[in-house]
């Protein structure tokens, strides 16, 4: 991923959209807080719940979100074994 090959922008109050080529993913956000928060899946759930183009790229995406979004990252609790 190069600097010019992605877009990161807010959509509504509750979403932060990451676009890369033809692919996109909307991260859920908390709103009404300052600084804003963006939710990410727990490490063990990342590949199971993220679209294929983001699987295996958790560290890269967390770094990008920290550096480019202005949001605080909130990790969701791990999913229960029954929901995997």
C-alpha positions in Angstrom: 0.0 0.0 0.0 1.4 3.4 -1.0 0.4 6.7 0.5 -1.5 7.7 -2.6 -3.3 4.3 -3.0 -5.8 4.7 -0.2 -8.4 7.1 1.2 -9.5 7.4 4.8 -12.5 9.6 5.5 -15.5 9.9 7.9 -18.9 9.0 6.8 -21.7 10.2 9.0 -20.8 10.4 12.6 -20.5 6.6 13.2 -18.2 5.4 10.4 -14.7 5.9 9.2 -14.2 4.5 5.7 -11.0 3.0 4.4 -10.8 2.7 0.6 -8.1 1.0 -1.4 -8.7 0.7 -5.1 -12.0 -0.9 -5.7 -12.2 -2.2 -2.1 -13.5 -0.4 1.0 -14.4 -1.1 4.6 -16.3 1.0 7.1 -15.0 1.0 10.6 -17.6 1.8 13.3 -17.0 4.8 15.4 -18.2 6.2 18.7 -19.4 9.8 18.3 -20.1 12.6 20.7 -16.7 12.0 22.3 -13.5 14.0 21.9 -11.2 12.8 20.5 -13.3 10.4 18.3 -13.0 6.7 18.7 -12.8 4.0 16.1 -13.6 0.3 16.9 -11.4 -2.5 15.6 -11.9 -6.3 16.0 -9.8 -8.1 18.6 -6.6 -9.5 17.2 -7.9 -13.1 17.3 -11.0 -12.1 15.4 -9.5 -9.8 12.8 -9.1 -12.3 9.9 -12.5 -13.9 10.5 -14.5 -10.7 10.4 -12.6 -8.4 8.0 -12.9 -8.4 4.3 -10.4 -10.5 2.3 -8.3 -7.5 1.3 -7.6 -6.6 4.9 -7.0 -10.1 6.3 -3.5 -10.5 7.6 -3.0 -6.7 7.7 -4.1 -5.8 11.2 -0.8 -4.2 12.3 -0.6 -2.2 9.1 -4.2 -1.0 9.5 -3.9 -0.1 13.2 -0.7 1.9 12.4 -2.5 3.8 9.6 -5.6 4.5 11.8 -3.4 5.8 14.6 -1.3 8.0 12.2 -4.0 9.2 9.8 -7.4 9.2 11.3 -7.2 11.4 14.4 -9.2 8.7 16.2 -8.5 6.8 19.3 -8.5 3.0 18.7 -10.9 0.9 20.7 -10.4 -2.9 20.4 -13.7 -4.8 20.6 -13.8 -7.7 23.0 -13.0 -11.1 21.5 -16.0 -12.9 20.1 -17.2 -15.9 22.0 -16.2 -19.3 20.7 -19.8 -20.1 19.8 -20.0 -17.1 17.4 -16.8 -18.1 15.5 
